[in-house]
Amino acid sequence: MSSVSSTNTANGDTEITDTANTANTGNSGTVDTASVSGDAPVRFDTKIAVVLRDDLEPWQRLNVTAFLVSGLGTAVPEVVGEPYEDADAVAYLPMFRQPVMVFEASKETLTAAHGRALSRALPRAIFTSDLFATGNDRDNRAAVRAVPTGALDLVGLAVHGPRNAVDKVVKGARMHP
């Protein structure tokens, strides 16, 4: 049976301890633990981060996070693990192979993070305030398309990439409480 836990280190990295064997999949951020002790930490070379604007209502924070991370699995399929199965052989959908770090920030810090994600050409997803008034993907895409990049009223950003690059993107944001 697998047991997974995460710990924040002094330098802001996240250490993942996983007692299951994990295959190395290159950019997925996993390491092969088959040759090390079952208690050795699994270190990811990539990071998934979500930055939420700090003035959102709780339901909005959850909704925005769900929408944002849904885009990463399609753009970066190697971040998605294998399907799950319980002891009765009931199958479940796969999830991310690594933790999702959730941060909050002011509107200005979120806008700066967006600019840094763009300048580093990292895979990213955005959620703007206009999307709270739409009810489907077509209208969501039209709402984003209607606004120039610098004028987007961002309420959320998801980004994936090398740990150091993502850390630089989210600089100034704080861990979500």
C-alpha positions as CSV (number, residue, x, y, z in Angstrom):
1,M,0.0,0.0,0.0
2,S,1.2,3.5,-0.8
3,S,1.5,6.3,1.7
4,V,2.2,9.9,0.5
5,S,2.9,13.0,2.5
6,S,4.4,16.4,1.7
7,T,6.7,18.6,3.8
8,N,7.8,22.2,3.1
9,T,11.5,22.6,3.5
10,A,13.3,25.6,4.8
11,N,14.1,26.9,1.3
12,G,10.5,26.7,0.2
13,D,10.7,23.4,-1.7
14,T,8.2,20.7,-1.2
15,E,9.4,17.2,-0.3
16,I,7.1,14.4,-1.1
17,T,7.4,11.1,0.7
18,D,5.9,8.2,-1.2
19,T,6.3,4.6,-0.1
20,A,5.2,3.3,-3.5
21,N,7.6,2.8,-6.5
22,T,7.2,5.5,-9.0
23,A,8.5,5.4,-12.6
24,N,10.7,8.1,-13.9
25,T,8.8,9.9,-16.7
26,G,11.1,12.7,-17.6
27,N,9.3,16.0,-17.4
28,S,6.6,14.7,-15.1
29,G,8.7,15.6,-12.1
30,T,8.8,12.1,-10.6
31,V,11.9,10.1,-9.6
32,D,12.3,6.3,-9.5
33,T,12.1,5.2,-5.9
34,A,12.4,1.5,-6.7
35,S,16.1,1.5,-5.8
36,V,15.8,3.5,-2.6
37,S,14.2,2.9,0.8
38,G,10.4,3.1,0.8
39,D,10.7,6.1,3.2
40,A,13.0,8.1,1.0
41,P,11.5,11.4,-0.2
42,V,10.3,11.7,-3.8
43,R,11.7,14.9,-5.2
44,F,10.0,16.5,-8.1
45,D,12.0,18.6,-10.6
46,T,8.9,20.4,-11.6
47,K,6.2,22.3,-9.8
48,I,2.5,23.0,-10.3
49,A,1.3,26.2,-8.8
50,V,-2.0,28.0,-8.6
51,V,-2.1,31.7,-7.6
52,L,-5.5,33.1,-6.6
53,R,-6.4,36.7,-6.1
54,D,-6.8,37.4,-2.4
55,D,-10.2,39.1,-2.6
56,L,-12.2,36.1,-3.9
57,E,-15.0,34.5,-2.0
58,P,-14.4,30.9,-0.8
59,W,-16.6,29.3,-3.4
60,Q,-14.8,31.4,-6.1
61,R,-11.4,30.2,-4.9
62,L,-12.5,26.5,-5.2
63,N,-14.1,27.1,-8.6
64,V,-11.2,29.0,-10.1
65,T,-8.7,26.4,-8.8
66,A,-10.7,23.5,-10.3
67,F,-10.9,25.2,-13.7
68,L,-7.3,26.3,-13.8
69,V,-5.8,22.9,-13.0
70,S,-8.0,21.2,-15.5
71,G,-6.1,22.9,-18.3
72,L,-2.6,21.7,-17.1
73,G,-3.4,17.9,-17.6
74,T,-4.3,18.4,-21.2
75,A,-1.4,20.7,-22.1
76,V,1.2,18.7,-20.0
77,P,-0.1,15.1,-20.0
78,E,3.0,13.8,-18.3
79,V,1.9,15.5,-15.0
80,V,-1.1,13.0,-14.9
81,G,-0.5,9.7,-13.1
82,E,-2.0,6.3,-13.6
83,P,-5.7,5.5,-12.9
84,Y,-6.5,4.5,-9.3
85,E,-8.2,1.3,-8.2
86,D,-9.5,0.3,-4.8
87,A,-9.3,-3.1,-3.1
88,D,-12.6,-4.1,-4.7
89,A,-11.2,-3.4,-8.2
90,V,-13.4,-0.3,-8.7
91,A,-11.6,2.0,-11.1
92,Y,-11.1,5.8,-10.6
93,L,-9.7,8.5,-12.8
94,P,-6.0,9.4,-12.7
95,M,-4.9,12.5,-10.9
96,F,-1.7,14.7,-10.9
97,R,1.5,12.8,-10.0
98,Q,2.7,15.7,-7.8
99,P,1.2,18.2,-5.4
100,V,-0.5,21.4,-6.5
101,M,0.8,24.3,-4.5
102,V,-1.9,26.9,-4.0
103,F,-1.0,30.6,-3.3
104,E,-2.9,33.8,-2.8
105,A,-1.8,37.3,-3.9
106,S,-3.0,40.8,-4.5
107,K,-4.2,41.8,-7.9
108,E,-0.9,43.5,-8.6
109,T,1.2,40.5,-7.5
110,L,-1.0,38.2,-9.6
111,T,-0.6,40.4,-12.7
112,A,3.2,40.4,-12.2
113,A,3.2,36.6,-11.8
114,H,1.3,36.4,-15.1
115,G,3.9,38.5,-16.8
116,R,6.7,36.3,-15.5
117,A,4.9,33.2,-16.6
118,L,4.6,34.7,-20.1
119,S,8.2,35.8,-20.2
120,R,9.3,32.3,-19.3
121,A,6.9,30.7,-21.8
122,L,5.7,28.3,-19.1
123,P,2.5,26.3,-19.7
124,R,-0.3,28.3,-18.0
125,A,-4.0,28.7,-17.5
126,I,-5.8,31.9,-16.6
127,F,-9.2,32.7,-15.1
128,T,-10.5,36.3,-15.4
129,S,-13.3,38.0,-13.4
130,D,-15.4,38.0,-16.6
131,L,-15.7,34.3,-16.5
132,F,-17.9,34.4,-13.4
133,A,-20.6,35.9,-15.6
134,T,-20.4,33.2,-18.3
135,G,-21.8,29.7,-18.2
136,N,-19.9,27.7,-20.8
137,D,-16.5,27.1,-22.4
138,R,-17.4,29.0,-25.7
139,D,-18.4,32.1,-23.8
140,N,-15.4,31.8,-21.5
141,R,-13.0,31.7,-24.4
142,A,-14.8,34.7,-26.1
143,A,-14.6,36.7,-22.9
144,V,-10.8,36.2,-22.6
145,R,-10.3,36.7,-26.4
146,A,-12.0,40.1,-26.1
147,V,-9.5,41.6,-23.7
148,P,-5.8,42.5,-24.5
149,T,-3.2,40.6,-22.4
150,G,-2.3,43.7,-20.4
151,A,-5.9,44.5,-19.5
152,L,-7.0,41.0,-18.3
153,D,-8.7,41.3,-14.9
154,L,-7.0,38.1,-13.6
155,V,-8.4,36.3,-10.6
156,G,-6.3,33.1,-11.0
157,L,-3.3,31.7,-12.7
158,A,-2.0,28.1,-12.9
159,V,1.5,27.3,-14.1
160,H,3.7,24.3,-14.5
161,G,7.4,24.1,-15.1
162,P,10.9,23.6,-13.6
163,R,10.7,24.3,-9.8
164,N,13.0,27.3,-9.9
165,A,11.1,28.9,-12.8
166,V,7.8,28.4,-11.1
167,D,9.2,29.7,-7.8
168,K,10.2,32.9,-9.6
169,V,6.8,33.2,-11.2
170,V,5.0,33.1,-7.9
171,K,7.4,35.3,-6.1
172,G,5.5,37.7,-3.7
173,A,2.5,35.3,-3.4
174,R,1.9,33.6,-0.1
175,M,0.7,30.0,0.6
176,H,-3.1,29.9,0.6
177,P,-4.3,29.5,4.2
